[in-house]
Amino acid sequence: MKLVFSPKCLEYGDPYHLENPGRVGKAREILKGLGYEFVEPCPATEEDLLLVHSKKYVEIIKRGNFFDPDTPAYPNIYEYARLAAGGAIKAAEIKGFSLMRPPGHHAGRNGLALGAPTLGFCYFNNIAVAVRKLDLPTLIVDVDGHHGNGTQEIFMGDPKVRFLSLHRGGIYPGTGWESGPNFVNIPLDEVGDEEYLRCLEKGLKKVGAERCEVVGISAGFDSHAGDLSSLGLTPEGFRRIGERLAEYGKPVFGVLEGGYIGENLARSLHALIEGLEG
């Protein structure tokens, strides 16, 4: 599996912010040493962004006319966020993995999603843009330790998309307690690999995963043991997640969400890809 990456995504941000350039930079360095091939993305167009976001919201990000306590209006953030969305589009096209920042799964149609207090480091919903652009029946599996509230909001009621999120209950964004016709939420504690995989299996059956033609992974590695929203997962757990999703025999692509310890991010992403590739 090829990795989609541009060094431009390391040019912005505060090194002391949790979502900082170092987390992806360190992961890229390790993955490069493991022999991965990297592919450069093109920025998403405004038309691409408008597939999932309102014109008003896109303009707010473009102008930097917003204040969010954990999602700063960095200089040129619109361009960096467009490039991350473009990375997701490229990953979907080549069946690869986008190792780009900023992440995206908390961004709803108009920004804040489902009553969340902040944007959660996200500007545009990268995986949602890619899925809408593909326009195929798609299963999105969100393995980030936080609920993908923006992705759920965007696709609620969409007959082409099924959404499954396994996440830590009772933390930011405070959503993801209930399920609906085309989305399944499984809030968890720090359960570890075996219980997580049991819940994944239950969720895949409930969401009707077998009816989809493409699998998109919102791959947040903050669910790794010791990270921000640990669910007790290890690289072996991520490998088995990949193996399970590969069983559908469908095209798979992935998009980076959280994961704030670069070494763990790299090891677990490598394991996930090994599982997907068999």
Buried (B, 14 or more C-beta within 10 A) or exposed (E): BBBBBBEBBBEBBEEEBEBBBEBBBBBBEBBBEEEBEBBEBEBBBBEBBBBBBBEEBBEBBBEBEBEBEBBBBBEEBBEBBBBBBBBBBBBBBBBBBBBBBBBBBBBBBEBBBBEBEBBBBBBBBBBBBBBBBBEBBBBBBBBBBBBBBBBBBBBBEBEBBBBBBBBBEEBBBBBBEEBEEBBBBBBBEBBBBEBBBEBBEBBBEEBBBEEBEBBBBBBBBBBBBEBBBBBBBBBEBBBBBBBBBBEBEBBBBBBBBBBBBBEBBBBBBBBBBBBBEE
